[in-house]
């Protein structure tokens, strides 16, 4: 699903125009960007949580040249699925 398709589905489900749905989606994404830049996480009840994780610096070796390089620390966004939603995806418990 791309952005235009998502906006169309939101507009129909919320009984709003596509312009209103697009504004809502853009405001939501903007809010989430602000929270993640502050290092905060966002949880969606029954769905999961998005959180910022710090990846430590590490040394890697180029296999062809055997040259060692230092990879600097960075921030990454991680998603953890809620147990409720996980059960809906895999009802057998596997």
N, C-alpha and C positions, 0 to 999 in steps of 0.2 A: 504494500500500500504506500503510495507516495503522498506528499503534502496536500495536493489538490483533492485526492480521494478522501483523505482524512477530514478535511474541511467540509466536504460534501456530506459525509456521514454524520459529523457533529451537527451540522446545520439541520439535517432531517430529524435527528434524534432529539435535539433541543428545541425544535420548531422555531428556528431563527433563520435569518438570511445567511447566505454564504459569507457576506462581508462581516456580519456580527460574529460568526463562528471563527473566521480568520483572525479577527481582533482578539477574541478570547484565547485562541491557541497561541498567538504571538505574545500576549501578555503572560500566559502561563510559562512559556519557554523563557521569556525574559526574566521572570521571577526565579525560575529554577537556575538559570545561569548566575544570577546574583547570589543565591544561596550557596551554590557550589563554589563560587569564587571566594566566599567567606569560610569555606571548609565545612559547611553544614550538610547534613544528610536530609533526604526527603523520603517519608514512608507513605505508602498507599495501602490502606487497610484492605486486607484480603487479596492483595496483588504482590507487593514486595517493597523493597527499599533500595534507593540509590544513595550511595555514599562515596565520598572522596577518600581515596587511599593514597598514602605516600609510598612511592617505590624508592627504596634506598639506592644509593649509588653502588655500582658493581663493576667488576673487571671482566671483560670479554676477550676472547682470543679469536682472531680471524683465522679460520682453518687453512686457507691457502697460503697466507704469508706468515703465519704464526706470530703476528704482531699483536701485542696486548694493548687494549684500549680501555679507558675509563668512561663508563656511561654515567652521566650525571643523574642526580635524583630528580624525580618528576612526580607529578600528581596524576592519578588515573581515576576514572569513574568506574565504580563496580556496582553490579546489581545483584541483590540477593532475593530470590523468590520466596514468597511467604509459604509456610507449610500448608495453609488452606488451599492456595492456588496450585501448589505442587500436587496435592491429593486429587484435585480436579483433573489435572493433566495425566496423572498416573493412578487411576483408581485401584489398580491391583496392588499398589504399595511397593512396586519395584523401583 
